[in-house]
């Protein structure tokens, strides 16, 4: 009898969700098994593997590693005075390096699902925008990409930026409650990054923008770094 090639993955799922899970070693952030950007190796990581099972992987990291890009702004719930979420939602990516980065195969996952197409790139020291509707932000001097269907959750969610081999280069689990600034939730401002040196999951690293609608494709209004 021949067994399906994905049987070992199913067995692994059962083991990790059963009694042996308590004996499984805790892996630290940054290990290769942490796939979904939440900092913990769990069932969701196995689901990522299953979802990509059979995919041919042809991207290898550069010798000096993938460039560090940053998620620097989230406009997840524009004010009704500005317009519909489906027209004005966006997120911003920043390249702090001196050299341009080829973005083909890079992706945004978890909250939204978008893969940068062939020819996509971001210049050194530049910003780009990925939006619910690209025409809203097109022609303003920075690259704009349409993420297709779906959108950013108004109460918060996990967003991950991945290199072509699936490595989480940066992620943020934003929110509209707790220590997070609530003004970006429908009151007009975007949620802007204050520091690049800190943990992007820390609410203290973010603040509401001064400008209504944020600062897409430009330096943040409250940039501290």
N, C-alpha and C positions, 0 to 999 in steps of 0.2 A: 504494500500500500504506500502511495506517495503522499507526503504531507505538504500542505501549502508552504511556500517559502517564507511567508510572514508569520508562521506559527511561533517561532521563537519570540517575536515581539509581543504576541498575545500572552504567551506564558510569562514574559517579563512583567507585563501589566498586572497579571494576576498575583504574581509574587510580591510586587511592590504595593499592592493594595490589600494584601492579606497579612497574616501574622508575622511574616518575615520582614515586613516593612519596618517594624520597630527596631530590627537588628541591623538595618541597612545603614552604612556610614553616612553621616551628614557631610555633604560636599560644600566647599566654600564658593562664594561668588567668583566668577571668572573661570570656573572649570568648564570643560568642553561639553558636559552633559546638560548645562543650564542653557536652554534654548529659547525660552519665551520671554526673557528679559525681566522676570519678576524677582530674580536673585535667589530662587529656591529650586532645587531639582525635585520635581514632583510629577504627578500624573499628566499635567498639561504638557510637560516636555515630551513624554511618550506619545501624546496625541499629535504633537508637531512632527515627530518621526513617522508615525503612521500616515499622516496626511501627505508626507513627501516620499513615502515608500515607493521605490522603483524609479525615482527621479535620477537622471544622469547628472552627476556633479562634475563640472569642468572648470571650476574657478578655484584657483589656489591663492592663498594670501601672498602679498609681496614679501620679499625677504625681510624687510624692516617692519612688517605688519601693516594692517589696514590703516589708512589715515583716520585721525580723530575728527569726526564731524559732530556737530551739536544740534539738538533740537532747542531752539531759542525763543519760540513764540507759539502760542496756541490761541486761536480765536474760535472757541468751541461753542459759544452761544451768543451770537451778535444780538444787539438790542433790536426790538421790533421796528424802531425808528430808522435803523440802518437798512433793514431788509430781511429776507428769509434766510434761515440757517443754510438752506441748500444752495444759496447764491453767494454767501459771504464768509462761511467758515473757511479757515485756512490754518496751516501750520508752517513754520519757517525752519529752515535748516541753514546752519552757518559753517563755513570752512575757515578756521582760524589760521591755517597754514599758508605758506608762501606760494605753493604750487596748486595748479588746477587738479581736480580729482575727477576721473572718469567714473560716472555713476551708473553705467550700464550694468544691470543685474542687482544693484542695491535696492533695498525695499523698505517699506514701512508696513509693520504688521501689528497684530493684536486688535486695537480699536478700529483701524482701517486696514485695507489690503491694497497695496500699490507697489508696483515694481517699476523702477526707472527704465525707460526704453533705450534702445541703441542711440548713441549720439548725445545722451544726456551728460552734462558735466556741471561742475561748480568751480568757478575761478577762486584763486587764493584770496583770502580776505573778503569773500563775497557771500551773499545770501541768496537763497532761492525760496520759492513758495510752492507748496502743494495744496491745492484748494478743491473745495466741493464743486466749483464752477470756474474753470481757468479764465474764461473771458472776463470775469469780474476784475481780475488783477493783471490782465495782459496789457502789454504796451507801456508799462511803467518803468522800464529800465532794468528789470531783473527777470531771471527765468521763472516761468510758471508752468506747473503741471497739474492736470486734472486727475484726482484720485478715483474718479468713476463713481460707483454707487456707495451708499452709506454715508456716515458722517461721524463727527466727534460727539461723544456722549455728554449731555449737559451737566450731569452730576459727577463726571470724571471717569477715567478708565486708564488702562495701560497702553502706551504707545511705544513701539520699539523701532529703532533704525538699525537695519542689518546690512552687513557687507554681502557680496555675492555668494559667499560660502555659508551664509546663514548666521555668522557670528553677530551677536548683539553688540554694536559699537556704542550705542547709548539708548537709554529708555527712561521714560518718566511715567509715573502713575499719579496723574494730577487729580484734583478733587475740587469741590466747591464748598466743603465744610471743614470742620476742625480748624487747623492752623492755616489753611489755604485762604487766600483772599477771595471773597465771594463776589466782588464787583464784576469780574469778567463773566459771571453767569447771568447774562441778559441785561446788564446795566449799561453796556456800551464799550468799556475797555476790553482789550485782549489780556491774556495772561503772558507776561514777559519774564524772561530769564534775567536775573540780576548778576549772577556770577557763573563763570565757566569752570572755576576751580573746585566747586563744591559738589555735593551729591544731588543730581537732578531730581531725585525722589523726595528731597527735603523741601517742605513748603517755604522755608525761609529763603530759598534760592530764587523764589518767584514773587512777582507783584503785579497788580493791575497796572496797565499802561496809563500814561497821562492822557494820551490821545484817544478819542473815541474811534473804535475800529482798529486800534493798534498801529504798528509801524511795519507793515509787511514789506520785506525785501530791503530793510534799512536797519541801522543801528537802533537798539531799543531805547525808549524814552527815558528809562531809569537805569541804564547800564552802569554797573559799578566797576567791573573788571577793567 
